[in-house]
Amino acid sequence: MLYRTEGIVIRNMPYGEGNAIITILTNTHGKAGIMVRGAKKLKSRHGSLAQPFTHGEFTFFRKSGLGTLNHGEIITSHHKLRERLELSTYAAYAAELCDRALQDDEAGAYVFEQLRACFAALEEGKDPRITLHLFETKIIQLAGYTPEMDRCIHCGSEEGPFAFSYRLGGILCRRCRGVDPTALQTGDGALKLLRLFTRLDLRRLGAIQVSDSTRSELRACIRSMMDAHLPLKLKSRDFLDQMEPLLAPDSGGDSSDQNLDSSPG
C-alpha cells in the first residue's frame, strides 16, 4: 500500500552499504519505519530527507512492517538542531523519548504537533530546559499519567502548602503529607508551573524566565514522575544529564512564570 504523509525523523540507523532505516513520527499513521536506499551516498536524492529531526512529506510503499521510500520533500530541515551541540542534545532526547515511550497507536497528530513545536521552540532560542520539561509532561500525559494539581489527592483539600507525590500522581496537603514519605517538598513556583504544564499546548509557549531553585524543583518533579511511570533507559537522556550543566546558562532571574503563554487571551 502506498502512503503519503507528513513526518519527522526521530531515528536514523545505517543499514548495509549506503542505506538507512529511519523512523518517522507522522501526523496520520503513528510511527513508521522506512528504508531509504542510498541515503548515505554523496549524490543521494533522499540523503537530506533522512537526516535526524527533518520534517518532510514522505511517500512510501509498505505491505507490512518496514516501508520503502519512493519520494519525499523537505518541509523544514531543522539543520540548526544538528549543527549546534546544545540544540542537538536536547532535540535528540525529545526524539528518542517519542520513539521509546509511545506505542504506534499512541503516536497520533497531537504528539506530532507537540514535537514539531518543541523543535521550533529550540530553534527560536526559547529556554531549552523548560521546553524539554513541557514536552516531557506531554509524553507523560499521553502515556496515561496526568497528575492532579488542583487539590490534595488524598483528602481533596485545596489549602496549601503542598508536597508533590510523583508516586501517587498529584499534590498532598500538609495533613496528608505522611501518606507518601517519598513526596517532594516543592515551592509554589514549581507547582504552579507543573500545573500549567498539564494544560499548556507547546505551540503556545512564550518567553519564560525561571529562577534556578524553581527550575531544579520542577526538574525533580518531572523526572521523578517519568522514572516512576515510564522507566526507560535512554542514551540521549544520560548524555543530556552529563552535558546539561555546560549547555544552558543560568537564567539569572527570580520569576517562575513570565509570559509563559504567548497566545492571546
N, C-alpha and C positions, 0 to 999 in steps of 0.2 A: 504494500500500500504506500502511496506517495503522500508525504506530509509536507506542509509549508507553514512555518510558524516563526514567530519571534523567539529568540532565546539569548541567554547569557552564558558564556563559557565558564563553568565553575570547576572544571578539572581537565587537564591535558596530560596524556600519557603517551610517550613514544611507543610505536609498535612496528616491528620489523625494520626494514631499510627505507627510511624516508617517510613512513606513515605515522599517523597519530590517531589515538582514540580519545575523543573529547566527550565530556558530559555537559549537556546544556540544561539550564533551568528555563523552561518555556512558559509562555503565558497561556497556553491552551492544552498542553499534553503532559504536564508534570515534568519529570526529569527524563532525559533521553540520552542514550549512549550512541555515538555516531563515529564510524570510521571515516577519516579524512585521508584519502590516498594522496601521497606525495606532499603532505603538509610540511615536511621538514626540508624539502628540496628548495634551492635558492629561487628557482623560477616558478614555484608553485602558485597556482591561481588562488588557492584557498589557504595559503600559509598564514596570512594576517587574520583571516576569519577564525582560525583555530587557536589564536593566542588567548591566554587566560584573561578573563574579565571582559572580553569583547561582547558587545551587544549587537546582534545582527539578525538578519532574516535567513533562515535555513530551510532548504528544500532537500529532503532525504527520503530514500526508499527503505522501508522496513517491513518484513513479514512478521518476525518475532525477534525479541532480543535486540541485538546490535543493528543499527541502521547504517546506511552508506550515503554519504553526502553527494548530492547531484549538483547543487548550485547554492550560492549564498551571496549576500550583500551585507557589508558592514553598515550599521546604523550609527553606532558610537564605538570608537576603537578603545577608549579609555587607556590610551598609551601612557598618559601621565601616571596612572596607577602602577604601571610596570617599570617606569623609568626611575621613580623615586623610591628608595628603600623603605622609608617610613610608611608611605602610602601602600606600597606593595605588601608590606607585612600586615597591615590592617585589612586590606582587601582580600588577601589570601585566607585570613581567618574567617571572614564573613562567607567566602565561597565554600570553604571546607565545612563550615557549620551547616550550610544549606545541604551540602552533599551527604553529610553523615547523619544529621539529626532528623531529617524528614524522609518519610516514605514517598513513593511516587504519587500516591493518591492524596497526600497532604501538600504536595508542591503545586499549588494552583496559581491563578492570576495574582492573588493578593501577595503572596511571598515573592513572586517575580517583581512586582512593583516596589516592594519594600527593599529588595536587593538593588534594584535599579536606582532607587532613591539614596540608598546607602553609598553606592559608588559615586553618585553625583555629589553628595554632601562631602565626601572625602576630597574629591577634586576641587570643590569650591572653597576648601580651606576651613570648613566648619570643624569644631572640636572633634578630633578623631576618636577620642576615648568615649565621649558622650554619644557620638554617632554609633559606635560599636555596642555600647551598653543598651541603647534604644533598640538596635537590631537584635541583640540577644534576647531582650524582653519579648519581641515579636515572635522569635523562634520558640521560646518557652510557651507562649500562649498558643501558638499553632500546634504544639505538642500536647496541649490539653491542660496546661497548668497556669491559670491566671490567679495571682494572689489576691486575697481580699484585703483591700487597703482602706476601706471607709469605716470599719468598725471592728471591734475585737472579735476574732473568730471563735472565741470560747464562750463569751457571755453576751456579745452584741453591743457592748458599751462603745460610745463614741467619744469618751473622755480620755485624753492622754494624760501623761506621756505614754508612748507605745514602744514596744520592742518588736523586732521583726523575726517571725518564726518561718525560716525557709523550709523547715521540715513539715510543718503543718499547713503552710501556704497562706500566710497573712500576718496581721498585726495582733499583738496581745497587749491588753491594758495592764496597768500596774498591779491590779489584784490577781490577774491571771498569768502573770509573768512566769510563775513557777511551774505552769503546765508543761512548758518546754524549756528545760535547762540550757539547751543549745541556742535559744533565741538571741539575736544580736541586739544589743543596746545601741540604738541608732538615733541620731539627731533628727529634728523636724525637717531640715533641709533635704536630707537624703530620702526620707519617707515621702515628702512632697513630690520630689522628682520621680520616685518609683511609682507613686500613684498616678502621676501624669503620664508616665511612660506606658502604662497599661491601656491608656485611652488615645494616645497621640499617634497619628499616622506619620511615618518617617518622611513622607512627602511634604509635611507641614512643619518640619523642623527649621527653626530660625536660628539666629545667633544666640549664643549662650555663654555665660561666664560662671564658673563654678569654683568655689573655694577648694583648696587641697583636701581639707578634712571631710567636706561633703563628698568629694569625688572618691575618696578612699572608702567611705562608708557605703556609698552607692555600689561601688565595685564589689565590696564584700557581700552585700545582699544579693546581687545578681549572680555572681559566681557561685555562691553557696547554694542558691536555688538551682542553678544549672547542674552542679555536681550531685545534688540530691535527686533530681528528677531526670536529668539527661546525662548520665555518667559516661561520657565519651572521652576517649584518649585521642586528642587532636594534635598532630605535629605542629600545625600552624599556631595553635594556642601556646604550646610550650615555647616556641621560638618568640612569639609576641611577648610572653611574660619575661623572657630574658632580655629582650631588646627594648621594651617599653620605657624603662627609666631613661633611656638615651634618645627616644624618638620624639616625645611630645613635651614641649616646655611647660613649666608650671604656669598656671593661669594668672597668678598674682592677684586674683580677685577675691572678694569676700561675699559675693552674692551667689545664691544657689539657683536662681530661676530668672535670668534676664532675657526677655524676648525669646522664649523657647518656641512659641508657636508663631510662625511668620504669616499665617493666613489671616485674612480679615475677620473681624467679629469674634 
